[in-house]
Amino acid sequence: MLLVLSAGIGYALKGKSSPPGKAAIIVNGKVITTEESNTVYSSKSTDAGDKNDFINSLITKELLIQESKREGIEKGKWPAI
């Protein structure tokens, strides 16, 4: 997981002089602001785990969203089997 995280952050920062001012996390160029992450974290139940686990899950979710977009997978539009 750490390797994926490092690769994602490295790729996101590649060629950029400085990230946006309030960026908390950048995943392949997608900026997640501090405000967004705090809002989502505060809406979680108290047993949501520690902040590091939350951040890891937020990054994983964003990576899955980006990959599904690259693959052309859209929510609610599953191919017939």
mmCIF file of the C-alpha atoms, coordinates in Angstrom:
data_MODEL
# 
_entry.id   MODEL 
# 
loop_
_atom_site.group_PDB 
_atom_site.id 
_atom_site.type_symbol 
_atom_site.label_atom_id 
_atom_site.label_alt_id 
_atom_site.label_comp_id 
_atom_site.label_asym_id 
_atom_site.label_entity_id 
_atom_site.label_seq_id 
_atom_site.pdbx_PDB_ins_code 
_atom_site.Cartn_x 
_atom_site.Cartn_y 
_atom_site.Cartn_z 
_atom_site.occupancy 
_atom_site.B_iso_or_equiv 
_atom_site.pdbx_formal_charge 
_atom_site.auth_seq_id 
_atom_site.auth_comp_id 
_atom_site.auth_asym_id 
_atom_site.auth_atom_id 
_atom_site.pdbx_PDB_model_num 
ATOM 1  C CA . MET A 1 1  ? 0.000   0.000   0.000   1.00 0.00 ? 1  MET A CA 1 
ATOM 2  C CA . LEU A 1 2  ? 2.812   2.376   0.851   1.00 0.00 ? 2  LEU A CA 1 
ATOM 3  C CA . LEU A 1 3  ? 4.377   1.768   -2.554  1.00 0.00 ? 3  LEU A CA 1 
ATOM 4  C CA . VAL A 1 4  ? 1.119   2.598   -4.314  1.00 0.00 ? 4  VAL A CA 1 
ATOM 5  C CA . LEU A 1 5  ? 0.715   5.701   -2.193  1.00 0.00 ? 5  LEU A CA 1 
ATOM 6  C CA . SER A 1 6  ? 4.272   6.841   -2.884  1.00 0.00 ? 6  SER A CA 1 
ATOM 7  C CA . ALA A 1 7  ? 3.926   6.183   -6.602  1.00 0.00 ? 7  ALA A CA 1 
ATOM 8  C CA . GLY A 1 8  ? 0.634   8.076   -6.739  1.00 0.00 ? 8  GLY A CA 1 
ATOM 9  C CA . ILE A 1 9  ? 1.993   11.072  -4.894  1.00 0.00 ? 9  ILE A CA 1 
ATOM 10 C CA . GLY A 1 10 ? 5.186   11.073  -6.951  1.00 0.00 ? 10 GLY A CA 1 
ATOM 11 C CA . TYR A 1 11 ? 3.218   10.919  -10.186 1.00 0.00 ? 11 TYR A CA 1 
ATOM 12 C CA . ALA A 1 12 ? 0.880   13.687  -9.020  1.00 0.00 ? 12 ALA A CA 1 
ATOM 13 C CA . LEU A 1 13 ? 3.746   15.980  -8.121  1.00 0.00 ? 13 LEU A CA 1 
ATOM 14 C CA . LYS A 1 14 ? 5.742   15.244  -11.267 1.00 0.00 ? 14 LYS A CA 1 
ATOM 15 C CA . GLY A 1 15 ? 6.145   18.394  -13.294 1.00 0.00 ? 15 GLY A CA 1 
ATOM 16 C CA . LYS A 1 16 ? 4.223   20.609  -10.899 1.00 0.00 ? 16 LYS A CA 1 
ATOM 17 C CA . SER A 1 17 ? 6.002   23.508  -9.268  1.00 0.00 ? 17 SER A CA 1 
ATOM 18 C CA . SER A 1 18 ? 3.726   23.721  -6.244  1.00 0.00 ? 18 SER A CA 1 
ATOM 19 C CA . PRO A 1 19 ? 0.450   22.089  -5.196  1.00 0.00 ? 19 PRO A CA 1 
ATOM 20 C CA . PRO A 1 20 ? -2.677  24.188  -4.674  1.00 0.00 ? 20 PRO A CA 1 
ATOM 21 C CA . GLY A 1 21 ? -2.808  26.115  -1.392  1.00 0.00 ? 21 GLY A CA 1 
ATOM 22 C CA . LYS A 1 22 ? -5.243  23.994  0.615   1.00 0.00 ? 22 LYS A CA 1 
ATOM 23 C CA . ALA A 1 23 ? -4.414  20.580  -0.819  1.00 0.00 ? 23 ALA A CA 1 
ATOM 24 C CA . ALA A 1 24 ? -4.381  17.839  1.810   1.00 0.00 ? 24 ALA A CA 1 
ATOM 25 C CA . ILE A 1 25 ? -3.890  14.952  -0.621  1.00 0.00 ? 25 ILE A CA 1 
ATOM 26 C CA . ILE A 1 26 ? -3.105  14.816  -4.327  1.00 0.00 ? 26 ILE A CA 1 
ATOM 27 C CA . VAL A 1 27 ? -3.828  11.527  -6.093  1.00 0.00 ? 27 VAL A CA 1 
ATOM 28 C CA . ASN A 1 28 ? -2.716  11.454  -9.741  1.00 0.00 ? 28 ASN A CA 1 
ATOM 29 C CA . GLY A 1 29 ? -3.462  15.146  -10.106 1.00 0.00 ? 29 GLY A CA 1 
ATOM 30 C CA . LYS A 1 30 ? -6.828  14.992  -8.291  1.00 0.00 ? 30 LYS A CA 1 
ATOM 31 C CA . VAL A 1 31 ? -6.699  17.420  -5.379  1.00 0.00 ? 31 VAL A CA 1 
ATOM 32 C CA . ILE A 1 32 ? -8.512  16.560  -2.173  1.00 0.00 ? 32 ILE A CA 1 
ATOM 33 C CA . THR A 1 33 ? -8.565  19.648  -0.013  1.00 0.00 ? 33 THR A CA 1 
ATOM 34 C CA . THR A 1 34 ? -8.162  19.737  3.742   1.00 0.00 ? 34 THR A CA 1 
ATOM 35 C CA . GLU A 1 35 ? -11.750 20.961  4.020   1.00 0.00 ? 35 GLU A CA 1 
ATOM 36 C CA . GLU A 1 36 ? -13.092 18.048  1.934   1.00 0.00 ? 36 GLU A CA 1 
ATOM 37 C CA . SER A 1 37 ? -11.164 15.430  3.892   1.00 0.00 ? 37 SER A CA 1 
ATOM 38 C CA . ASN A 1 38 ? -12.185 16.941  7.245   1.00 0.00 ? 38 ASN A CA 1 
ATOM 39 C CA . THR A 1 39 ? -15.844 17.054  6.185   1.00 0.00 ? 39 THR A CA 1 
ATOM 40 C CA . VAL A 1 40 ? -15.843 13.407  5.151   1.00 0.00 ? 40 VAL A CA 1 
ATOM 41 C CA . TYR A 1 41 ? -13.892 12.366  8.260   1.00 0.00 ? 41 TYR A CA 1 
ATOM 42 C CA . SER A 1 42 ? -16.245 14.202  10.607  1.00 0.00 ? 42 SER A CA 1 
ATOM 43 C CA . SER A 1 43 ? -19.277 12.575  8.971   1.00 0.00 ? 43 SER A CA 1 
ATOM 44 C CA . LYS A 1 44 ? -17.901 9.108   9.775   1.00 0.00 ? 44 LYS A CA 1 
ATOM 45 C CA . SER A 1 45 ? -18.959 7.291   12.896  1.00 0.00 ? 45 SER A CA 1 
ATOM 46 C CA . THR A 1 46 ? -16.738 7.418   15.971  1.00 0.00 ? 46 THR A CA 1 
ATOM 47 C CA . ASP A 1 47 ? -15.513 3.865   15.316  1.00 0.00 ? 47 ASP A CA 1 
ATOM 48 C CA . ALA A 1 48 ? -14.126 4.832   11.901  1.00 0.00 ? 48 ALA A CA 1 
ATOM 49 C CA . GLY A 1 49 ? -10.570 4.173   13.069  1.00 0.00 ? 49 GLY A CA 1 
ATOM 50 C CA . ASP A 1 50 ? -7.699  6.566   13.303  1.00 0.00 ? 50 ASP A CA 1 
ATOM 51 C CA . LYS A 1 51 ? -7.004  9.406   10.882  1.00 0.00 ? 51 LYS A CA 1 
ATOM 52 C CA . ASN A 1 52 ? -4.196  7.497   9.107   1.00 0.00 ? 52 ASN A CA 1 
ATOM 53 C CA . ASP A 1 53 ? -6.533  4.602   8.296   1.00 0.00 ? 53 ASP A CA 1 
ATOM 54 C CA . PHE A 1 54 ? -9.091  7.109   7.053   1.00 0.00 ? 54 PHE A CA 1 
ATOM 55 C CA . ILE A 1 55 ? -6.548  8.832   4.790   1.00 0.00 ? 55 ILE A CA 1 
ATOM 56 C CA . ASN A 1 56 ? -5.415  5.477   3.375   1.00 0.00 ? 56 ASN A CA 1 
ATOM 57 C CA . SER A 1 57 ? -9.003  4.524   2.612   1.00 0.00 ? 57 SER A CA 1 
ATOM 58 C CA . LEU A 1 58 ? -9.652  7.924   1.017   1.00 0.00 ? 58 LEU A CA 1 
ATOM 59 C CA . ILE A 1 59 ? -6.630  7.505   -1.267  1.00 0.00 ? 59 ILE A CA 1 
ATOM 60 C CA . THR A 1 60 ? -7.612  3.931   -2.131  1.00 0.00 ? 60 THR A CA 1 
ATOM 61 C CA . LYS A 1 61 ? -11.142 5.045   -2.992  1.00 0.00 ? 61 LYS A CA 1 
ATOM 62 C CA . GLU A 1 62 ? -9.836  7.837   -5.244  1.00 0.00 ? 62 GLU A CA 1 
ATOM 63 C CA . LEU A 1 63 ? -7.451  5.443   -7.008  1.00 0.00 ? 63 LEU A CA 1 
ATOM 64 C CA . LEU A 1 64 ? -10.323 3.010   -7.633  1.00 0.00 ? 64 LEU A CA 1 
ATOM 65 C CA . ILE A 1 65 ? -12.502 5.818   -8.997  1.00 0.00 ? 65 ILE A CA 1 
ATOM 66 C CA . GLN A 1 66 ? -9.739  6.972   -11.340 1.00 0.00 ? 66 GLN A CA 1 
ATOM 67 C CA . GLU A 1 67 ? -9.043  3.440   -12.565 1.00 0.00 ? 67 GLU A CA 1 
ATOM 68 C CA . SER A 1 68 ? -12.731 2.751   -13.201 1.00 0.00 ? 68 SER A CA 1 
ATOM 69 C CA . LYS A 1 69 ? -12.930 5.957   -15.266 1.00 0.00 ? 69 LYS A CA 1 
ATOM 70 C CA . ARG A 1 70 ? -9.875  4.875   -17.289 1.00 0.00 ? 70 ARG A CA 1 
ATOM 71 C CA . GLU A 1 71 ? -11.504 1.492   -17.899 1.00 0.00 ? 71 GLU A CA 1 
ATOM 72 C CA . GLY A 1 72 ? -14.789 3.125   -18.906 1.00 0.00 ? 72 GLY A CA 1 
ATOM 73 C CA . ILE A 1 73 ? -16.719 1.681   -15.979 1.00 0.00 ? 73 ILE A CA 1 
ATOM 74 C CA . GLU A 1 74 ? -19.582 3.939   -14.921 1.00 0.00 ? 74 GLU A CA 1 
ATOM 75 C CA . LYS A 1 75 ? -21.730 3.697   -11.830 1.00 0.00 ? 75 LYS A CA 1 
ATOM 76 C CA . GLY A 1 76 ? -24.982 1.949   -12.625 1.00 0.00 ? 76 GLY A CA 1 
ATOM 77 C CA . LYS A 1 77 ? -23.959 0.926   -16.145 1.00 0.00 ? 77 LYS A CA 1 
ATOM 78 C CA . TRP A 1 78 ? -22.763 -2.653  -15.777 1.00 0.00 ? 78 TRP A CA 1 
ATOM 79 C CA . PRO A 1 79 ? -22.392 -4.733  -18.935 1.00 0.00 ? 79 PRO A CA 1 
ATOM 80 C CA . ALA A 1 80 ? -24.818 -7.613  -19.502 1.00 0.00 ? 80 ALA A CA 1 
ATOM 81 C CA . ILE A 1 81 ? -23.410 -11.026 -18.648 1.00 0.00 ? 81 ILE A CA 1 
# 
